[in-house]
Amino acid sequence: MWIRELPQNYQEQPSGCYNSLMLWQNEKVYVMDNHLSAAWCWLQSCDPLKRYNFMHIDRHYDMLDCFYDDDLEPLRENPHMQYDEFKSLMRTKGEAFEVFRWDNYIMATYYLRPDWFNTNIFLTHKEGSKTGGWRDKSLPTLREDDPLYIDFHISQDIGEPSEYLDIFNGDNHKHPWIVNLDLDVFYIGHSPHIQLHSDEYIRFIARLLNDNMHNIQVLTIALSPECLAGEELKDNWNNAFRILKIMSEEIEYLNKFPFPN
């Protein structure tokens, strides 16, 4: 279902760091134009009393902590607030900026729910900063690898978790996963953006996610059209939905995604 429906003129609108143009959900899978909305999705789909592991598959770290503790107080009091209320949260100090943006939502959620980040695996291009800007803190036990090994980590860490794998401490191998996927991980370069992984590999990753969905608590997928190939914004959007379409043919929860005409 649409939580925020894609506007008719979406091809004319950028998905900027404070923008949220669309948010769609089918049970444990969410699709959004950028990852700003992921924090709200996790708060809806995860149990505050349970422990989870976290896998971030993204071109960027998305690890800024540009918010004040008081900015998160409304979510502490009401984590299941309506999405529009979440999106309109404003900083309590300084200039009037929205609390959440596309690169600070991970650390904000960590401050709200530290037990959701036990074993933390980041498969990125190492763009951006992996330490916050205001507190200079990072996630505990953060392990990194190259995005060329996405399939390995989904298959092993999510699909066949074991106490004997050195990525896990204690009982962490027993926890379900929060998986955060940005389609820009499949691209390199800036002007132009060039597709790094083949369509066949992207399909393979989608199939692995679908096969291991029983160990995934929530999957949040960001399109990030500006970070994909295309000469114009409309081309970026078309490419984003082309990649998502490939994934929808393998991930059961995406089968009913309402692709634009």
C-alpha beads as a LAMMPS data file, in Angstrom:
LAMMPS data file: protein, C-alpha beads

261 atoms
260 bonds

1 atom types
1 bond types

-500.0 500.0 xlo xhi
-500.0 500.0 ylo yhi
-500.0 500.0 zlo zhi

Masses

1 110.0

Atoms # bond

1 1 1 0.000 0.000 0.000
2 1 1 1.018 3.597 -0.512
3 1 1 1.971 5.472 2.636
4 1 1 3.020 8.456 0.542
5 1 1 1.889 8.054 -3.052
6 1 1 4.255 8.816 -5.890
7 1 1 3.200 12.175 -7.409
8 1 1 2.225 12.316 -11.072
9 1 1 5.053 14.724 -11.859
10 1 1 7.687 12.632 -10.040
11 1 1 10.022 12.692 -13.060
12 1 1 10.418 16.435 -12.572
13 1 1 11.258 16.221 -8.862
14 1 1 14.651 15.395 -7.337
15 1 1 14.911 13.116 -4.325
16 1 1 16.923 15.549 -2.214
17 1 1 18.344 14.987 1.264
18 1 1 15.207 16.338 3.005
19 1 1 12.701 15.192 0.381
20 1 1 10.300 12.286 0.635
21 1 1 8.394 11.799 -2.587
22 1 1 7.108 8.262 -2.075
23 1 1 6.812 5.442 0.464
24 1 1 5.213 2.062 -0.246
25 1 1 4.835 -1.003 1.963
26 1 1 3.921 -4.646 1.572
27 1 1 4.247 -6.311 4.997
28 1 1 7.989 -6.421 5.858
29 1 1 9.219 -4.709 2.666
30 1 1 9.249 -0.939 2.102
31 1 1 10.213 1.030 -1.013
32 1 1 11.099 4.741 -0.854
33 1 1 12.765 7.317 -3.063
34 1 1 15.602 7.720 -0.536
35 1 1 16.460 6.273 2.850
36 1 1 15.244 9.236 4.907
37 1 1 12.085 7.241 5.642
38 1 1 13.848 4.057 6.757
39 1 1 13.911 5.030 10.448
40 1 1 10.117 5.329 10.513
41 1 1 9.754 1.962 8.741
42 1 1 11.980 0.194 11.267
43 1 1 10.057 1.698 14.163
44 1 1 6.842 0.287 12.715
45 1 1 8.184 -3.185 11.926
46 1 1 10.600 -4.013 14.764
47 1 1 9.878 -4.901 18.375
48 1 1 11.464 -2.468 20.880
49 1 1 12.058 -5.378 23.278
50 1 1 13.884 -7.600 20.786
51 1 1 17.420 -7.606 19.418
52 1 1 18.369 -7.428 15.738
53 1 1 21.380 -7.383 13.459
54 1 1 21.829 -4.735 10.780
55 1 1 23.052 -4.996 7.177
56 1 1 23.584 -1.798 5.192
57 1 1 24.010 -2.284 1.418
58 1 1 24.547 1.190 0.011
59 1 1 26.988 3.312 -1.918
60 1 1 27.234 5.651 1.092
61 1 1 27.703 5.163 4.838
62 1 1 24.648 7.307 5.812
63 1 1 26.117 7.645 9.306
64 1 1 25.836 11.340 10.163
65 1 1 24.418 12.241 13.579
66 1 1 23.355 15.810 12.819
67 1 1 20.515 15.993 15.350
68 1 1 20.064 16.851 19.019
69 1 1 18.914 14.353 21.648
70 1 1 15.782 16.434 22.236
71 1 1 14.936 16.166 18.525
72 1 1 14.196 12.462 19.036
73 1 1 11.990 12.880 22.109
74 1 1 8.689 12.819 20.132
75 1 1 9.684 9.405 18.733
76 1 1 10.593 8.103 22.173
77 1 1 7.120 9.059 23.351
78 1 1 5.287 7.927 20.225
79 1 1 7.349 5.642 17.949
80 1 1 4.227 4.695 15.980
81 1 1 3.294 8.229 14.992
82 1 1 1.823 8.762 11.560
83 1 1 4.351 9.096 8.764
84 1 1 3.484 12.714 7.989
85 1 1 4.107 13.615 11.627
86 1 1 7.487 11.851 11.509
87 1 1 8.416 13.665 8.313
88 1 1 7.523 17.064 9.810
89 1 1 9.663 16.710 12.964
90 1 1 11.872 19.785 13.321
91 1 1 15.100 20.391 15.203
92 1 1 14.631 21.825 18.662
93 1 1 17.647 24.155 18.458
94 1 1 19.387 26.304 15.910
95 1 1 18.051 26.836 12.420
96 1 1 14.693 25.403 11.413
97 1 1 15.643 22.159 9.687
98 1 1 13.776 18.879 9.608
99 1 1 15.250 16.270 11.937
100 1 1 15.586 13.440 9.427
101 1 1 17.539 13.496 6.206
102 1 1 18.882 10.832 3.890
103 1 1 22.169 10.377 5.744
104 1 1 21.397 10.612 9.496
105 1 1 18.558 8.119 9.996
106 1 1 20.802 5.186 11.027
107 1 1 22.425 6.959 13.951
108 1 1 19.086 8.473 15.005
109 1 1 17.582 4.991 15.188
110 1 1 20.639 3.703 17.035
111 1 1 20.156 6.377 19.697
112 1 1 16.507 5.357 20.001
113 1 1 16.984 1.570 19.826
114 1 1 20.610 0.485 20.439
115 1 1 19.553 -3.176 20.784
116 1 1 18.622 -3.185 17.105
117 1 1 22.283 -2.868 16.119
118 1 1 24.266 -5.876 17.363
119 1 1 26.234 -7.368 14.492
120 1 1 26.442 -4.534 11.937
121 1 1 27.652 -5.281 8.407
122 1 1 28.259 -2.448 5.939
123 1 1 28.719 -3.196 2.235
124 1 1 29.436 0.246 0.786
125 1 1 31.695 2.161 -1.603
126 1 1 33.044 3.940 1.495
127 1 1 31.564 7.260 0.414
128 1 1 30.607 9.711 3.150
129 1 1 31.666 9.405 6.776
130 1 1 31.205 6.362 8.994
131 1 1 31.480 8.451 12.155
132 1 1 28.896 11.013 13.147
133 1 1 29.532 14.689 12.670
134 1 1 28.471 15.994 16.095
135 1 1 29.318 13.213 18.556
136 1 1 31.997 11.375 16.551
137 1 1 30.374 8.060 17.449
138 1 1 29.810 4.993 15.322
139 1 1 27.932 1.724 15.627
140 1 1 29.434 -1.021 17.799
141 1 1 31.069 -4.025 16.126
142 1 1 30.785 -2.441 12.693
143 1 1 32.231 -4.760 10.071
144 1 1 32.867 -3.703 6.494
145 1 1 33.336 -5.476 3.202
146 1 1 33.356 -4.673 -0.483
147 1 1 29.975 -4.519 -2.291
148 1 1 31.326 -7.129 -4.686
149 1 1 30.534 -9.620 -1.908
150 1 1 26.889 -8.750 -1.304
151 1 1 25.784 -12.243 -2.320
152 1 1 28.273 -13.891 0.062
153 1 1 27.082 -11.920 3.083
154 1 1 23.387 -12.432 2.374
155 1 1 23.920 -16.168 1.849
156 1 1 26.182 -16.730 4.845
157 1 1 25.407 -14.125 7.490
158 1 1 21.640 -13.990 6.955
159 1 1 20.988 -17.357 5.312
160 1 1 23.248 -19.598 7.415
161 1 1 24.112 -17.729 10.625
162 1 1 26.316 -19.666 13.013
163 1 1 27.904 -19.045 16.365
164 1 1 31.181 -20.174 14.785
165 1 1 31.322 -17.255 12.348
166 1 1 33.696 -14.609 13.677
167 1 1 31.327 -11.774 12.764
168 1 1 28.995 -12.779 15.593
169 1 1 29.471 -12.210 19.306
170 1 1 27.544 -14.242 21.871
171 1 1 24.025 -15.015 20.683
172 1 1 23.987 -12.442 17.862
173 1 1 23.717 -15.183 15.235
174 1 1 20.193 -15.889 16.532
175 1 1 18.845 -12.394 15.859
176 1 1 16.772 -11.513 12.774
177 1 1 18.071 -8.846 10.416
178 1 1 17.210 -5.301 9.441
179 1 1 18.362 -5.049 5.809
180 1 1 18.805 -1.605 4.296
181 1 1 19.382 -1.635 0.519
182 1 1 20.016 1.368 -1.723
183 1 1 19.994 0.772 -5.478
184 1 1 22.900 3.210 -5.839
185 1 1 25.216 0.458 -4.525
186 1 1 25.010 -1.056 -8.014
187 1 1 26.562 2.073 -9.592
188 1 1 29.907 3.898 -9.602
189 1 1 31.069 7.297 -10.833
190 1 1 29.413 10.677 -10.656
191 1 1 29.350 12.293 -14.098
192 1 1 28.171 9.982 -15.473
193 1 1 26.925 7.264 -13.114
194 1 1 27.880 3.882 -14.535
195 1 1 26.227 0.585 -13.666
196 1 1 28.783 -1.572 -11.823
197 1 1 26.777 -4.774 -11.403
198 1 1 24.987 -6.511 -14.249
199 1 1 21.222 -6.914 -14.350
200 1 1 21.803 -10.650 -13.864
201 1 1 23.712 -10.033 -10.624
202 1 1 21.028 -7.655 -9.357
203 1 1 18.441 -10.343 -10.071
204 1 1 20.603 -12.849 -8.198
205 1 1 20.781 -10.546 -5.154
206 1 1 17.006 -10.133 -5.206
207 1 1 16.557 -13.899 -5.359
208 1 1 18.880 -14.368 -2.373
209 1 1 16.955 -11.782 -0.365
210 1 1 13.693 -13.525 -1.194
211 1 1 15.070 -16.957 -0.297
212 1 1 16.285 -15.702 3.083
213 1 1 13.327 -13.495 3.961
214 1 1 12.502 -15.768 6.907
215 1 1 15.554 -14.339 8.703
216 1 1 14.812 -10.731 7.709
217 1 1 12.604 -8.657 9.997
218 1 1 12.338 -5.702 7.622
219 1 1 13.796 -4.765 4.229
220 1 1 13.975 -1.078 3.283
221 1 1 14.793 -0.319 -0.356
222 1 1 15.774 3.168 -1.549
223 1 1 15.669 4.086 -5.241
224 1 1 18.056 7.094 -5.078
225 1 1 17.380 8.090 -8.702
226 1 1 19.949 10.909 -8.801
227 1 1 22.689 8.370 -8.075
228 1 1 21.755 6.119 -11.003
229 1 1 22.497 6.400 -14.708
230 1 1 20.678 8.934 -16.867
231 1 1 21.312 12.170 -18.737
232 1 1 18.207 13.849 -17.299
233 1 1 16.208 13.451 -14.102
234 1 1 13.455 11.534 -15.883
235 1 1 16.082 9.066 -17.122
236 1 1 17.313 8.595 -13.551
237 1 1 13.795 7.789 -12.384
238 1 1 13.187 5.418 -15.302
239 1 1 16.384 3.578 -14.489
240 1 1 15.451 3.328 -10.794
241 1 1 12.139 1.690 -11.635
242 1 1 13.835 -0.538 -14.216
243 1 1 16.152 -1.939 -11.513
244 1 1 13.274 -2.253 -9.047
245 1 1 11.267 -4.119 -11.688
246 1 1 14.047 -6.703 -11.996
247 1 1 14.006 -7.158 -8.231
248 1 1 10.214 -7.367 -8.126
249 1 1 10.335 -10.410 -10.391
250 1 1 12.313 -12.254 -7.696
251 1 1 11.113 -10.786 -4.376
252 1 1 7.598 -11.970 -3.641
253 1 1 6.726 -8.935 -1.508
254 1 1 7.477 -6.646 -4.470
255 1 1 5.253 -8.484 -6.943
256 1 1 2.394 -6.043 -6.431
257 1 1 4.413 -2.830 -6.515
258 1 1 2.395 -0.272 -8.569
259 1 1 4.954 0.739 -11.175
260 1 1 4.190 4.031 -12.947
261 1 1 3.130 3.833 -16.584

Bonds

1 1 1 2
2 1 2 3
3 1 3 4
4 1 4 5
5 1 5 6
6 1 6 7
7 1 7 8
8 1 8 9
9 1 9 10
10 1 10 11
11 1 11 12
12 1 12 13
13 1 13 14
14 1 14 15
15 1 15 16
16 1 16 17
17 1 17 18
18 1 18 19
19 1 19 20
20 1 20 21
21 1 21 22
22 1 22 23
23 1 23 24
24 1 24 25
25 1 25 26
26 1 26 27
27 1 27 28
28 1 28 29
29 1 29 30
30 1 30 31
31 1 31 32
32 1 32 33
33 1 33 34
34 1 34 35
35 1 35 36
36 1 36 37
37 1 37 38
38 1 38 39
39 1 39 40
40 1 40 41
41 1 41 42
42 1 42 43
43 1 43 44
44 1 44 45
45 1 45 46
46 1 46 47
47 1 47 48
48 1 48 49
49 1 49 50
50 1 50 51
51 1 51 52
52 1 52 53
53 1 53 54
54 1 54 55
55 1 55 56
56 1 56 57
57 1 57 58
58 1 58 59
59 1 59 60
60 1 60 61
61 1 61 62
62 1 62 63
63 1 63 64
64 1 64 65
65 1 65 66
66 1 66 67
67 1 67 68
68 1 68 69
69 1 69 70
70 1 70 71
71 1 71 72
72 1 72 73
73 1 73 74
74 1 74 75
75 1 75 76
76 1 76 77
77 1 77 78
78 1 78 79
79 1 79 80
80 1 80 81
81 1 81 82
82 1 82 83
83 1 83 84
84 1 84 85
85 1 85 86
86 1 86 87
87 1 87 88
88 1 88 89
89 1 89 90
90 1 90 91
91 1 91 92
92 1 92 93
93 1 93 94
94 1 94 95
95 1 95 96
96 1 96 97
97 1 97 98
98 1 98 99
99 1 99 100
100 1 100 101
101 1 101 102
102 1 102 103
103 1 103 104
104 1 104 105
105 1 105 106
106 1 106 107
107 1 107 108
108 1 108 109
109 1 109 110
110 1 110 111
111 1 111 112
112 1 112 113
113 1 113 114
114 1 114 115
115 1 115 116
116 1 116 117
117 1 117 118
118 1 118 119
119 1 119 120
120 1 120 121
121 1 121 122
122 1 122 123
123 1 123 124
124 1 124 125
125 1 125 126
126 1 126 127
127 1 127 128
128 1 128 129
129 1 129 130
130 1 130 131
131 1 131 132
132 1 132 133
133 1 133 134
134 1 134 135
135 1 135 136
136 1 136 137
137 1 137 138
138 1 138 139
139 1 139 140
140 1 140 141
141 1 141 142
142 1 142 143
143 1 143 144
144 1 144 145
145 1 145 146
146 1 146 147
147 1 147 148
148 1 148 149
149 1 149 150
150 1 150 151
151 1 151 152
152 1 152 153
153 1 153 154
154 1 154 155
155 1 155 156
156 1 156 157
157 1 157 158
158 1 158 159
159 1 159 160
160 1 160 161
161 1 161 162
162 1 162 163
163 1 163 164
164 1 164 165
165 1 165 166
166 1 166 167
167 1 167 168
168 1 168 169
169 1 169 170
170 1 170 171
171 1 171 172
172 1 172 173
173 1 173 174
174 1 174 175
175 1 175 176
176 1 176 177
177 1 177 178
178 1 178 179
179 1 179 180
180 1 180 181
181 1 181 182
182 1 182 183
183 1 183 184
184 1 184 185
185 1 185 186
186 1 186 187
187 1 187 188
188 1 188 189
189 1 189 190
190 1 190 191
191 1 191 192
192 1 192 193
193 1 193 194
194 1 194 195
195 1 195 196
196 1 196 197
197 1 197 198
198 1 198 199
199 1 199 200
200 1 200 201
201 1 201 202
202 1 202 203
203 1 203 204
204 1 204 205
205 1 205 206
206 1 206 207
207 1 207 208
208 1 208 209
209 1 209 210
210 1 210 211
211 1 211 212
212 1 212 213
213 1 213 214
214 1 214 215
215 1 215 216
216 1 216 217
217 1 217 218
218 1 218 219
219 1 219 220
220 1 220 221
221 1 221 222
222 1 222 223
223 1 223 224
224 1 224 225
225 1 225 226
226 1 226 227
227 1 227 228
228 1 228 229
229 1 229 230
230 1 230 231
231 1 231 232
232 1 232 233
233 1 233 234
234 1 234 235
235 1 235 236
236 1 236 237
237 1 237 238
238 1 238 239
239 1 239 240
240 1 240 241
241 1 241 242
242 1 242 243
243 1 243 244
244 1 244 245
245 1 245 246
246 1 246 247
247 1 247 248
248 1 248 249
249 1 249 250
250 1 250 251
251 1 251 252
252 1 252 253
253 1 253 254
254 1 254 255
255 1 255 256
256 1 256 257
257 1 257 258
258 1 258 259
259 1 259 260
260 1 260 261
